[in-house]
Amino acid sequence: MAQPSWQSLPQDLPKPEDDGACDHIKDSMLPSVSLTSTAGNEVDLSKLSGLTILFAYPRTAAPGQVVPDEWNEIPGARGCTPQACSYRDASKEFLELGVSHIFGVSTQDTDYQLELKQRVHLPYQLLSDEKLKLVKALKLPTFEFEGETLIKRLTLAVEDGKITWINYPDFPADKSASKAVDWLRQGRGERR
């Protein structure tokens, strides 16, 4: 059976370069910022105990929405739904490796994120940073597209409120979860 078009990525996507835009947050404590989750509650990542994996993605498309060519030309932009699905598919393995929480975060609103969560059966919550509270507090790397501020793709491991690992730029998108799993299996070693 062929994969749906949102799961397959073009082979010639431009690779993003590490511009150092996340270097300043390594080993820092998360600020206290509450984000709305697709469960309808507020989540303050700085207050969670245990190990949290937080992956940031620019935006997902709505069902039937055509991905514009300009989107594919932005290094690292394409692949948000495959990224989310990679965490879905590895969610049991994350739990076995000691991860307490998995979240995805974007600047899209909660209703939009809830549609994705239900459509692709995500077992974890998505967090909305549509007011850019987390983006501004951490000075996360962003880019503009069609008048919207979007987070560049990255993954953070946060243990008891402290950022212990960063995967940035996180590319290719569909390998995001496997890179986090590899880091966990290697004993939570240093960022590669």
Solvent accessible surface area in square Angstrom, and as a share of the most:
residue,aa,sasa,rsa
1,M,244,1.09
2,A,93,0.72
3,Q,116,0.52
4,P,58,0.37
5,S,91,0.59
6,W,80,0.28
7,Q,43,0.19
8,S,54,0.35
9,L,27,0.14
10,P,48,0.30
11,Q,182,0.81
12,D,124,0.64
13,L,28,0.14
14,P,46,0.29
15,K,135,0.57
16,P,19,0.12
17,E,139,0.62
18,D,75,0.39
19,D,87,0.45
20,G,28,0.27
21,A,30,0.23
22,C,0,0.00
23,D,86,0.45
24,H,99,0.44
25,I,4,0.02
26,K,56,0.24
27,D,80,0.41
28,S,36,0.23
29,M,120,0.54
30,L,11,0.05
31,P,44,0.28
32,S,75,0.48
33,V,21,0.12
34,S,46,0.30
35,L,3,0.02
36,T,48,0.28
37,S,0,0.00
38,T,12,0.07
39,A,68,0.52
40,G,64,0.61
41,N,77,0.39
42,E,102,0.46
43,V,14,0.08
44,D,24,0.12
45,L,7,0.03
46,S,26,0.16
47,K,147,0.62
48,L,41,0.20
49,S,83,0.53
50,G,26,0.25
51,L,3,0.01
52,T,2,0.01
53,I,0,0.00
54,L,3,0.01
55,F,0,0.00
56,A,1,0.01
57,Y,1,0.00
58,P,1,0.00
59,R,36,0.13
60,T,4,0.02
61,A,34,0.26
62,A,37,0.29
63,P,81,0.51
64,G,81,0.78
65,Q,81,0.36
66,V,128,0.73
67,V,45,0.26
68,P,44,0.28
69,D,100,0.52
70,E,100,0.45
71,W,15,0.05
72,N,35,0.18
73,E,117,0.53
74,I,41,0.21
75,P,70,0.44
76,G,10,0.10
77,A,1,0.00
78,R,42,0.15
79,G,5,0.04
80,C,6,0.04
81,T,10,0.06
82,P,11,0.07
83,Q,0,0.00
84,A,0,0.00
85,C,5,0.03
86,S,18,0.12
87,Y,0,0.00
88,R,56,0.20
89,D,104,0.54
90,A,15,0.12
91,S,20,0.13
92,K,143,0.61
93,E,55,0.24
94,F,0,0.00
95,L,114,0.57
96,E,123,0.55
97,L,45,0.22
98,G,43,0.42
99,V,4,0.03
100,S,57,0.37
101,H,55,0.25
102,I,16,0.08
103,F,17,0.07
104,G,0,0.00
105,V,1,0.00
106,S,0,0.00
107,T,16,0.10
108,Q,16,0.07
109,D,61,0.32
110,T,29,0.17
111,D,116,0.60
112,Y,69,0.26
113,Q,1,0.00
114,L,58,0.29
115,E,60,0.27
116,L,1,0.01
117,K,32,0.13
118,Q,116,0.51
119,R,69,0.25
120,V,4,0.02
121,H,140,0.62
122,L,7,0.03
123,P,83,0.52
124,Y,14,0.05
125,Q,49,0.22
126,L,0,0.00
127,L,0,0.00
128,S,9,0.06
129,D,1,0.01
130,E,98,0.44
131,K,149,0.63
132,L,37,0.18
133,K,93,0.39
134,L,3,0.02
135,V,11,0.06
136,K,138,0.58
137,A,50,0.39
138,L,9,0.04
139,K,150,0.64
140,L,12,0.06
141,P,12,0.08
142,T,45,0.26
143,F,34,0.14
144,E,114,0.51
145,F,19,0.08
146,E,122,0.55
147,G,81,0.77
148,E,73,0.33
149,T,36,0.21
150,L,0,0.00
151,I,0,0.00
152,K,64,0.27
153,R,8,0.03
154,L,2,0.01
155,T,0,0.00
156,L,0,0.00
157,A,0,0.00
158,V,2,0.01
159,E,55,0.25
160,D,88,0.45
161,G,1,0.01
162,K,78,0.33
163,I,0,0.00
164,T,37,0.22
165,W,5,0.02
166,I,0,0.00
167,N,21,0.11
168,Y,9,0.04
169,P,28,0.18
170,D,1,0.00
171,F,42,0.17
172,P,48,0.30
173,A,2,0.01
174,D,54,0.28
175,K,101,0.43
176,S,0,0.00
177,A,2,0.02
178,S,55,0.35
179,K,50,0.21
180,A,0,0.00
181,V,11,0.06
182,D,63,0.33
183,W,4,0.01
184,L,14,0.07
185,R,145,0.53
186,Q,114,0.51
187,G,60,0.58
188,R,92,0.33
189,G,32,0.31
190,E,139,0.62
191,R,66,0.24
192,R,164,0.60
